[in-house]
Amino acid sequence: MTAWVGLTGGIGSGKSQAAAEFARLGVPVIDADAISRSLSADNGAALPAILATFGASVFHEPGRLNRAALRDLVFRRPEEKARLEAVMFPLIIEAIRQQQQRHSEAVYGILDIPLLVEEPLFRTLVQRVLVIDVPEAVQITRVAQRSGLSEAEIKRIMAAQAGRRQRCRAADDVIGNEVSLEMLAAKAERLHRYYRALFSRPTRVCP
């Protein structure tokens, strides 16, 4: 049975790059964000439930979600965010489990999932938690450089996520990623060797 490591980190931590490093090493990687986007894409599997929950005002047309309208709604009203999560989370979890079954022969896999610490339901999908950690000042600088968002907007996003201490307390393993891509790759490779040894089981030999 494949062991699954939940990979998480705050915005700007380099979590996606870390996932790419594990993929480069041949580890199966499941991207929860990509699953979420596919579920809410044009004619996606989540759209009927979103329509039933929020109505046509968050759609451009039937089968095509108005993401900006829905995002604005859930940011302004926390109760609407909870309603959206109640729609999306079970669908995301089901899709993740389906993908996990396709990699049943691997020693271990990586589940790249931003809300792993914030949402207890997602913890049921993994056996271990790996956090990509950077100082908050680095997060702000990186996100501003790549997105053009203001510092106030970035801090608002960060405030909606688990804090750095909360993530690190939940972690079994932590990779600090404030230096360089080369250093991140080296740390991922060391953890890869550790995980292969940790999750490998001795072969049973029949007498």
Secondary structure, 3 states (H helix, E strand, C coil): CCEEEEEECCCCCCHHHHHHHHHHCCCCEEEHHHHHHHHCCCCCCCHHHHHHHHCHHHEEECCEECHHHHHHHHHHCHHHHHHHHHHHHHHHHHHHHHHHHCCCCCCEEEEECCCCCCCHHHHCCCCEEEEEECCHHHHHHHHHHHHCCCHHHHHHHHHCCCCHHHHHHHCCEEEECCCCHHHHHHHHHHHHHHHHHHHCCCCCCCC
